[in-house]
Amino acid sequence: MKIFNKNLKKEVGTTSKLVSLRKKIGDVGQTKYLPSFTKEWKNTIYSFNKNILKNIPVNNLTINKIIKSYFNLYFKNNEFLGYTKNLKLKKRRNLLQRIFVSDAELKYTNNKAVITLYVVNREKRVLTNKYLTINKIISQHLLNRAYLLFINKISAIYTELNKYKNQYFFIKEIVTKKKFINYKLSYLNTFITLKHLYLKKTWSVLLDKYSLTSLKLVRKFYLAYSLNQYKFNKLKLLPKLSIILTKILGRKVEYNIINLKSIAYHTDLFTNVLALKLRNIKNNYMKSIFSILNRAYIPRTNTIIERSSIKNADLLPFSSEYKDLKIISHLSKTENNNNNLDELLNKLDSRNSDKNTTKNIHNIVYNSIGYKNMGGIRLEVKGRLTKRYRADRSIYFVKWKGGLKNIDSSFQGLSSVLFRGNTKSNTSYSLSTGKRRIGAFAVKGWIGGK
């Protein structure tokens, strides 16, 4: 600073004035919320070699194709399952009892690629219910048959013997009481052994009779359920997928699989499901759309308070103390200059300093995340969706629930971010296509957050 002050050109009657480079002009208010990179681009990569960037579009298509075919694996040999009925490949491709997977979201680093997948495992629910119901039916049926074949006959023998349990029979005077008791014990032992043999024979007949039908169905559902779980296991089948993707990407692969409760929470999922439904000419497109819209849960809010304008003073209680609202620039202001994030978060709300527990800090951070609640959902179908086998005019049908507007920019007067020109930051969009005998159709889907 001394060398800098000496070399300043000072005019007569003037004094030099230092201006800091990081000067805070005033309150910034609430900054723009920047969603994750996957909302704008499916791939993020930085490379000095431009030839690597040329392969990204082709790799993206092949990776999505491989991942979806991996989660649709099934046992080709039905005899191995103990089930002789064959299911045609065309019908299998249109099944809704499967694992629905969204398009892969890739984030490249120097030595690995992180693949994020959103999954709805509908096959697991169906197989679990079928296995439990069939197991219950078989157990009840076998017990009823065993009761009819075994218990009734054995109980008849017991009732006949109970008539003479307190009576003694002596043949003349030669048979003594001791000999008779020994004879009765030996007879009882033979009766017990014969009863066990009869029980084993009864169960063997029942199992041989019903193993060809019911028990093979149980085995079929059990093996299909095991295959479904092995697809998510890091020690079973998932490494096989990693080997294939590593050859395509040229680096190690790491998975981030997110299980969703419903297909209505991701655009890639419900557009694919709706396209699969509409391939069947018997399905009505209006009922299929309403079945997806009814699954979407939109929380109830007070629209008057939600859409009212917000002043800068009411944005955050600590906006006057921290001008730029950047955590990194304020870590040095904590006590002992330890760059401790916990100390900074404990000082955010000075009015409720006694309530700054771990749970409250978690709520502060969680509430700062935008677009975590569903604001609306919109579905649009267009194409040859008539039931007759003729080229009628294409049908166009739109239905929505809630709204897709960005509340921050549309009502509250806060600035928001635009993606890829005109794409809203709070919405996600997806497109799926399908084909019937009379023509093709397309399904578009939007989800808006708030």
Secondary structure, DSSP 8 states (H G I E B T S, - for coil): -HHHHHTS---TT-------TT---S---S------GGGT-SEE---S-HHHHHTHHHHHHHHHHHHHHHHT---S-HHHHT------HHHHHT-SSSEEE---EEEE-SSEEEEEEEEEEHHHHHHHHHHHHHHHHHHHHHHHHHIIIIIHHHHHHHHHHHTTTT-----TTTS-HHHHHHHHHHHHHHHHHHHHHHHHHHHHHHHHHHIIIIIHHHHHHHHHHHHHHHTT-TTTTHHHHHHHHHHHHSSEEEEEEEE-S-GGG-HHHHHHHHHHHHHSTTS-HHHHHHHHHTT-------HHHHTS---GGGT-TTTTTSSS--HHHHGGGSGGG---HHHHHHTS-GGGGGG--HHHHHHHHHHT--S-SEEEEEEEEEE---SSSS----EEEEEEEE----HHHHTS-----EETTTEETTEEEEEEEEE-SS-EEEEEEEEEE-
